[in-house]
């Protein structure tokens, strides 16, 4: 499985293809994850959603993706607008099973309304 670090580093395969390779089996998934994490700078090992545009970009890029786009399984979500709640819930509904660590920041969002929406 030493081929993945080379393919990822040299960008020989499209991102979606690399991520879909993770679906083959546990050994391949582990190898791909390790290779991807080695290539990522420390600052982007975690996915951060700071606004609606960030969440829309993830939704658009992962529309047909069946795996987990969150390689490190750790995301930060900052909600400061009411409409961001629904977008975040859509992402959690699709990929929540693959998220192991969620850091949720409620900015200007009414926390009571947020908890009412998710319950």
Residue pairs with C-beta under 8 A, 6 or more apart in sequence:
1 27
1 28
1 31
4 18
4 21
4 31
4 32
4 34
4 35
5 34
5 35
5 38
5 39
6 12
7 13
7 18
7 35
8 18
8 32
8 35
8 36
8 39
9 35
9 39
13 21
16 65
18 32
18 36
19 32
19 65
19 67
19 69
20 65
20 66
20 67
21 28
21 29
21 32
22 28
22 29
22 32
22 33
22 67
22 68
23 29
23 66
23 67
33 71
36 71
37 45
37 71
37 72
40 71
45 71
45 72
45 74
46 72
46 74
46 75
46 76
47 58
47 70
47 72
47 74
47 75
47 76
48 54
48 75
48 76
48 77
48 78
49 55
49 58
49 75
49 76
49 77
49 78
49 88
49 91
50 78
51 78
51 80
51 84
52 81
52 83
52 84
52 87
55 84
55 87
55 88
55 91
56 87
58 69
58 91
59 87
59 90
59 91
61 69
62 69
62 94
62 95
67 98
68 95
68 97
68 98
69 95
70 95
70 98
70 99
73 98
73 99
73 100
73 101
74 99
74 100
74 101
74 102
74 103
75 99
75 101
75 102
75 103
76 103
76 105
77 88
77 102
77 103
77 104
77 105
78 105
78 107
79 85
79 88
79 104
79 105
79 106
79 107
79 109
79 114
80 107
80 108
80 109
81 108
81 109
82 109
82 110
82 113
84 109
85 109
85 113
85 114
85 117
85 118
86 117
89 117
89 118
92 99
106 114
